[in-house]
């Protein structure tokens, strides 16, 4: 009993422009990932920080903070209020 043996030709390896093709593929992947990560960072970190700063400075009183720090004696240039 002999089974028919079917031989298939192996695909030839790419010998020319291998480095250029790999660099092109890696560059496309790197640019896509960096743009995606940049957008996600801006969305989930940057915009949240902007919102937090906006909420903080919405009712922040500079004069009140100055007088509190002055009365605690943190400034050398002006004496605390009595």
Secondary structure, DSSP 8 states (H G I E B T S, - for coil): ---------------SSHHHHHHHHHHHHHHHHHHHHHHHHIIIIIHHHHHHHHHHHHS--HHHHHHHHHHTT--SSS----
